[in-house]
């Protein structure tokens, strides 16, 4: 179990800095999607 957890932490460290711009764009897309959903409600 601890080995798996450390592997996940390493993956997060490697992943996070590289696609930072992509994640920001995804966040904006999610916000727009949420606004559309709220508008439909």
Rosetta silent file (secondary structure, phi, psi, omega in degrees, C-alpha in Angstrom):
SEQUENCE: XXXXXXXXXXXXXXXXXXXXXXXXXXXXXXXXXXXXXXXXX
SCORE:     score description
SCORE:     0.000 S_00000001
   1 L     0.000  -50.678 -179.782    0.000    0.000    0.000 S_00000001
   2 H   -60.615  -32.991  179.637    2.656    2.639    0.910 S_00000001
   3 H   -63.534  -45.009  179.944    4.514    1.875   -2.316 S_00000001
   4 H   -60.521  -42.393 -178.745    1.397    2.610   -4.384 S_00000001
   5 H   -61.471  -44.466 -179.724    0.840    5.880   -2.513 S_00000001
   6 H   -64.017  -37.787  177.877    4.412    7.057   -3.175 S_00000001
   7 H   -61.581  -43.407  179.518    4.006    6.162   -6.858 S_00000001
   8 H   -61.272  -41.636  179.391    0.825    8.272   -7.025 S_00000001
   9 H   -61.313  -43.439  179.016    2.652   11.199   -5.410 S_00000001
  10 H   -61.884  -43.100  179.080    5.450   10.950   -7.989 S_00000001
  11 H   -59.766  -44.059  179.820    2.892   10.877  -10.810 S_00000001
  12 H   -61.962  -42.296 -179.630    1.213   13.997   -9.411 S_00000001
  13 H   -62.380  -42.134 -178.250    4.563   15.783   -9.141 S_00000001
  14 H   -71.053  -40.936 -174.046    5.453   14.896  -12.745 S_00000001
  15 H   -71.843  -44.603 -166.130    1.981   15.649  -14.106 S_00000001
  16 H   -57.542  -53.816 -175.033    1.159   18.901  -12.337 S_00000001
  17 H   -67.906  -32.134 -173.415    3.789   21.363  -13.680 S_00000001
  18 H   -68.307  -59.265 -175.792    3.745   20.105  -17.287 S_00000001
  19 L   -92.837   39.864 -178.414    0.034   20.483  -18.307 S_00000001
  20 H   -61.613  -41.656 -179.661   -0.609   23.538  -16.105 S_00000001
  21 H   -65.639  -41.191  179.975   -1.889   25.519  -19.087 S_00000001
  22 H   -61.401  -44.852 -178.541   -4.113   22.640  -20.177 S_00000001
  23 H   -63.173  -38.405  178.327   -5.639   22.327  -16.719 S_00000001
  24 H   -61.335  -44.743  177.978   -6.332   26.079  -16.643 S_00000001
  25 H   -63.001  -38.987  179.330   -8.148   25.804  -19.977 S_00000001
  26 H   -64.906  -38.934  179.332  -10.069   22.789  -18.693 S_00000001
  27 H   -62.126  -44.566  178.387  -11.087   24.746  -15.574 S_00000001
  28 H   -60.849  -43.119  178.623  -12.430   27.572  -17.733 S_00000001
  29 H   -61.041  -42.343  179.006  -14.324   25.021  -19.850 S_00000001
  30 H   -63.962  -40.976  178.910  -15.782   23.432  -16.722 S_00000001
  31 H   -61.213  -43.451  178.869  -16.854   26.842  -15.423 S_00000001
  32 H   -63.944  -42.322  179.126  -18.634   27.581  -18.719 S_00000001
  33 H   -61.229  -42.623  178.702  -20.269   24.153  -18.649 S_00000001
  34 H   -62.533  -42.255  178.670  -21.458   24.779  -15.080 S_00000001
  35 H   -61.214  -41.869  178.594  -22.882   28.154  -16.090 S_00000001
  36 H   -63.144  -43.052  179.823  -24.748   26.493  -18.971 S_00000001
  37 H   -62.547  -44.331  179.886  -26.105   23.799  -16.631 S_00000001
  38 H   -64.105  -36.774  178.676  -27.229   26.432  -14.123 S_00000001
  39 H   -63.939  -39.463  179.714  -28.870   28.401  -16.943 S_00000001
  40 H   -66.724  -36.817  178.404  -30.782   25.264  -17.973 S_00000001
  41 L   -64.132    0.000    0.000  -31.911   24.741  -14.382 S_00000001
